Amino acid sequence: MAKKLLIVDDELPLLRNLSRYLSSFDDGFEVMTAPSAEKALDIIRADGLDILLTDVRLPGLGGIELVQQAIELNPAIKVLVMTAYPTRYVRDGAMSAGALHFLEKPLDLKELQELLAQVAAAPAGWSGSVGGLDIFDFTQLFSMSGKTTAIEVSFGAQKGFLVFDEGRLVHASSGDLQGERAFFFMTSWQGGTFSELPRNAWKRYKRNIDSTTNNLMMEAARLLDEARKPGKEGSANDVDDGLGLEDESERSTTQPTRAPETGKEETEMAIKDHLEGFEEIQGFQGVAVFTAQGEMMEGIAKGKMDIKSVGMFANNALLNAQKATDQMGVGRGNLMQIRAPQATILMRCLNEATDFAATKEGKAHFHTVVVMDPEGNAGMAAMLLDRAVGKIAEELR
């Protein structure tokens, strides 16, 4: 018997294409569509549903509220969330241990069909977090939603608070724990209930987190992995023994801790030298170099600009553009320019491997992002970008 699949998106052409494609297989799905969360909930109430595939940004009731209410109506439903605003966790699949599956637009139809088949064949209930969402799922949803709000999280007798500012986690607290330590402690909770506090309640909570949300989640995942290793003493619910948290002053607040690599500092210094020329260009705001996996290697910013965060979103935009040109059959694009009211952004991919979708040892593969004022000299930036990319490639081979 065909599984019942509901697709929710306000892009009607996308709904039609996905429905037509997924219904075309002999062992396909009974596909239903809805252009809004409100209509989706009507369908969920009226029909027994197996799988929900929804965008996170919807008009009216948002995708987060839809996922929450769908779970309440049908705890066995399986949820896939798609977004055109992916974070690093979407791309790397690091959230696979949670209750939700995350997909980035533009969707790869074959990959989508294969993932849906796997989800449909899995036992009833959630993968990872049985019966509901966990902190990772919830943080990911709010990161993609761009919302500003405060959330109360309850897990048994324990309680905590998370505050998001336009999708970025800026506050966490639980009992006496504050900031990153509180967030890491809360990620050890296996599930929990989530309540959005009244409008403007977030103003009561002082900002106590400066790290990007992506880096926080990566570090939390690393700490949990360490706590779960065989022979590790203590419980994952113990913030000191289970997660192995050291004093905040001894741990980086901007990125996950990593072992030093031979020659890494020298390479980063050389890359920075090749980027310094951008500072002389009229209208320069920032420049950064990223690995193919989205990790910033080096960057320069003017004023208070957060080049790391801007660069990570730009890096995601470049990856989406490459996927789109690949699906068009014209090969992977390697240069992209975005003109916005407050900036012009240049993104360049260099991959010396024969397969442009892969990274080959001994071959350079990295992304460079340049941010300029709208009236800045973007032409000069593009010329310097070509020269800098060639020199950086020599450092990374």
Number of C-alpha atoms within 10 A of each C-alpha: 7 12 18 17 26 22 23 27 24 16 13 13 10 15 18 12 12 19 19 12 15 20 16 11 10 8 12 18 23 16 18 17 21 20 18 23 28 16 12 22 17 11 16 18 12 9 10 13 20 22 21 22 21 29 28 26 23 20 13 9 12 17 25 21 14 22 26 16 15 22 17 13 13 16 16 19 22 26 22 21 21 24 21 17 18 21 21 20 17 21 17 11 12 15 20 16 15 22 24 25 21 26 23 18 15 15 18 13 14 11 11 15 17 11 15 22 15 10 19 18 10 12 9 14 17 20 18 17 18 16 18 24 23 25 24 23 21 17 21 22 22 22 22 23 21 16 17 18 21 25 20 17 22 18 14 10 5 12 15 20 24 25 30 22 17 15 19 23 27 21 23 28 22 20 10 7 16 18 21 23 22 20 24 24 26 30 21 23 17 17 24 18 16 19 11 16 14 10 10 10 13 21 12 9 15 12 17 15 21 15 18 16 22 22 17 21 24 18 19 24 21 15 21 20 12 15 22 16 9 7 7 14 12 15 14 23 18 14 19 15 15 20 27 17 18 12 9 11 7 8 12 11 17 16 17 17 12 7 5 8 7 8 8 11 11 11 16 18 13 15 24 19 13 18 25 13 13 22 16 9 16 15 20 23 24 25 28 25 30 21 16 19 14 20 18 21 18 20 21 20 17 14 8 7 13 13 22 24 15 17 27 22 18 24 29 20 18 24 20 20 19 21 19 19 14 15 15 10 8 9 13 18 17 17 16 16 17 12 12 10 8 11 17 21 24 22 25 22 25 20 20 18 15 10 9 18 13 11 17 14 9 10 16 21 22 24 27 28 27 29 30 23 19 16 13 17 15 22 10 12 23 17 10 16 23 13 11 19 21 13 15 23 17 11 13 14 11
